[in-house]
């Protein structure tokens, strides 16, 4: 089992994230982050690399496009034991992303607070579900965390083994697909209240 070397953190729910990221950093794990999350981590004293440093491309369109980049998704999706995959990422200078910590834009909260349709649309997360699905698909190699309640278990296993166990990665991956499914269902139900 390879050691976790690099984590991508981009969260709406920032509870416990600074403490979690500090512990990861203390374990020698490089932290990559986006916009508001990177700001919170820096203010908390966590060394952070901006996602644009990884991709060589700035966040654009008011944050609509941040993580949708081959350097991010290939870093997550490549099979660590596949010779062709390894040759490709080495040739292209793509670094592995071994841990993905993401939770989604608060679409439900905006709707509950009676935001209008335009506000709701802006809170439909695109990059988040894409990161989550990619990481969960590649759970054999990548740990994906959507719930701050899982931070202690993940830290405990990394401290013990240098990585999480495959069983934990599988359970966390299932959690992702449940979350994304519920998220899409919530969006569908909201949009179904409108007639055009």
C-alpha positions as CSV (number, residue, x, y, z in Angstrom):
1,X,0.0,0.0,0.0
2,X,1.5,3.3,-1.1
3,X,1.7,6.1,1.5
4,X,-0.7,9.1,1.1
5,X,1.5,11.9,-0.3
6,X,-1.0,14.5,-1.5
7,X,-4.5,15.6,-0.5
8,X,-7.0,17.8,-2.3
9,X,-9.3,19.6,0.1
10,X,-12.3,21.7,-1.0
11,X,-15.1,21.9,1.5
12,X,-18.3,23.9,2.0
13,X,-18.7,22.5,5.6
14,X,-15.4,23.7,7.2
15,X,-16.1,22.2,10.6
16,X,-12.9,20.5,11.8
17,X,-11.1,21.1,8.5
18,X,-8.2,23.2,9.9
19,X,-7.4,20.6,12.6
20,X,-7.7,17.8,10.1
21,X,-5.5,19.4,7.5
22,X,-2.9,20.4,10.2
23,X,-2.5,16.8,11.2
24,X,-2.2,15.7,7.5
25,X,0.4,18.3,7.0
26,X,2.3,17.2,10.1
27,X,2.4,13.7,8.6
28,X,4.2,15.1,5.5
29,X,1.1,15.2,3.3
30,X,1.0,18.0,0.8
31,X,-2.3,20.0,0.8
32,X,-3.8,21.4,-2.4
33,X,-6.9,23.5,-2.0
34,X,-9.3,25.9,-3.7
35,X,-10.6,29.4,-3.0
36,X,-12.4,29.8,0.3
37,X,-11.0,26.5,1.7
38,X,-7.4,27.5,0.9
39,X,-8.0,30.9,2.7
40,X,-9.4,29.2,5.8
41,X,-6.5,26.7,5.9
42,X,-3.8,29.4,5.5
43,X,-5.4,31.5,8.2
44,X,-5.3,28.4,10.4
45,X,-1.5,28.0,9.8
46,X,-1.7,25.1,7.3
47,X,0.7,25.2,4.4
48,X,-1.4,25.1,1.2
49,X,-0.8,24.9,-2.5
50,X,-3.5,26.6,-4.6
51,X,-5.2,24.4,-7.2
52,X,-4.0,26.8,-9.9
53,X,-0.4,25.9,-8.9
54,X,-1.1,22.3,-9.7
55,X,-3.0,22.9,-12.9
56,X,-1.2,26.0,-14.2
57,X,-4.6,27.4,-14.9
58,X,-6.5,30.0,-12.8
59,X,-9.9,29.5,-11.3
60,X,-12.3,31.1,-13.8
61,X,-15.9,32.1,-14.3
62,X,-16.5,33.2,-10.8
63,X,-15.3,29.9,-9.4
64,X,-17.5,27.8,-11.8
65,X,-14.3,26.2,-13.1
66,X,-11.6,25.3,-10.6
67,X,-10.9,21.6,-10.4
68,X,-12.1,20.4,-13.9
69,X,-8.6,19.8,-15.3
70,X,-6.7,16.7,-16.4
71,X,-3.9,17.3,-13.9
72,X,-6.5,16.9,-11.2
73,X,-8.6,14.1,-12.5
74,X,-5.7,12.0,-14.0
75,X,-3.9,12.4,-10.6
76,X,-7.0,10.9,-9.0
77,X,-8.0,8.3,-11.6
78,X,-4.9,6.6,-12.7
79,X,-4.4,3.0,-11.6
80,X,-1.3,2.9,-9.5
81,X,-0.3,-0.6,-10.7
82,X,-1.0,-0.1,-14.4
83,X,2.3,0.3,-16.3
84,X,0.7,2.4,-19.1
85,X,-1.0,4.7,-16.6
86,X,2.2,5.2,-14.7
87,X,4.1,5.9,-17.9
88,X,1.5,8.5,-19.0
89,X,1.4,10.4,-15.7
90,X,5.2,10.5,-15.5
91,X,5.5,11.6,-19.1
92,X,3.0,14.4,-18.6
93,X,4.3,15.5,-15.1
94,X,1.0,14.6,-13.4
95,X,1.3,14.1,-9.6
96,X,-0.9,11.6,-7.7
97,X,-3.7,12.8,-5.6
98,X,-4.2,10.1,-2.9
99,X,-6.8,11.8,-0.6
100,X,-9.8,13.9,-1.6
101,X,-11.8,15.8,1.0
102,X,-14.8,17.4,-0.6
103,X,-18.3,18.3,0.4
104,X,-20.9,19.9,-1.8
105,X,-22.3,23.4,-2.3
106,X,-25.2,23.9,0.1
107,X,-28.0,23.7,-2.5
108,X,-30.6,22.6,0.0
109,X,-29.8,25.4,2.4
110,X,-30.2,28.0,-0.4
111,X,-33.6,26.5,-1.3
112,X,-34.7,26.4,2.3
113,X,-33.8,30.1,2.7
114,X,-36.1,30.8,-0.2
115,X,-33.3,31.8,-2.6
116,X,-34.5,32.4,-6.1
117,X,-33.9,30.1,-9.1
118,X,-30.7,31.9,-10.2
119,X,-29.2,31.6,-6.7
120,X,-30.2,27.9,-6.6
121,X,-28.6,27.3,-10.0
122,X,-25.3,28.9,-8.8
123,X,-25.3,26.5,-5.9
124,X,-25.5,23.4,-8.1
125,X,-22.1,21.9,-7.6
126,X,-20.3,20.6,-10.7
127,X,-16.6,20.1,-9.7
128,X,-17.5,18.6,-6.3
129,X,-19.5,15.7,-7.5
130,X,-17.0,15.1,-10.3
131,X,-14.1,14.9,-7.9
132,X,-16.1,12.7,-5.6
133,X,-17.2,10.3,-8.3
134,X,-13.7,10.0,-9.7
135,X,-12.2,9.4,-6.3
136,X,-14.9,6.9,-5.3
137,X,-14.5,5.0,-8.6
138,X,-10.8,4.7,-7.9
139,X,-11.2,3.7,-4.2
140,X,-8.7,0.9,-4.7
141,X,-6.1,3.7,-4.5
142,X,-7.8,6.9,-3.4
143,X,-9.3,7.8,-0.1
144,X,-12.4,10.1,-0.4
145,X,-14.0,11.9,2.5
146,X,-17.3,13.7,2.4
147,X,-18.2,13.8,6.1
148,X,-16.2,15.5,8.9
149,X,-17.3,12.7,11.2
150,X,-14.9,10.4,9.2
151,X,-11.8,12.6,9.8
152,X,-10.7,10.7,13.0
153,X,-10.8,7.3,11.4
154,X,-8.9,8.5,8.3
155,X,-6.2,10.1,10.5
156,X,-6.0,7.1,12.7
157,X,-5.4,4.7,9.8
158,X,-2.9,7.1,8.1
159,X,-0.9,7.3,11.3
160,X,-0.9,3.6,11.7
161,X,-0.4,2.4,8.1
162,X,0.6,5.5,6.0
163,X,-2.7,5.1,4.2
164,X,-6.2,4.0,4.8
165,X,-7.3,0.4,4.5
166,X,-9.0,-0.8,1.4
167,X,-12.1,-1.7,3.4
168,X,-12.3,1.9,4.7
169,X,-11.8,3.3,1.2
170,X,-14.6,1.1,0.0
171,X,-17.0,2.2,2.7
172,X,-16.2,5.9,2.1
173,X,-16.7,5.4,-1.6
174,X,-20.2,4.0,-1.0
175,X,-20.9,7.0,1.1
176,X,-20.0,9.2,-1.8
177,X,-22.4,7.6,-4.3
178,X,-25.2,7.9,-1.7
179,X,-24.5,11.6,-1.1
180,X,-24.3,12.4,-4.8
181,X,-27.4,10.5,-5.6
182,X,-29.3,12.3,-2.9
183,X,-27.9,15.6,-4.0
184,X,-29.0,15.1,-7.6
185,X,-32.5,14.0,-6.4
186,X,-32.8,17.2,-4.3
187,X,-31.9,19.3,-7.4
188,X,-34.4,17.4,-9.6
189,X,-37.2,17.8,-7.0
190,X,-36.5,21.5,-6.7
191,X,-36.4,22.1,-10.5
192,X,-39.6,20.1,-10.9
193,X,-41.5,22.8,-9.0
194,X,-41.0,25.2,-11.9
195,X,-42.9,25.4,-15.1
196,X,-41.5,27.0,-18.3
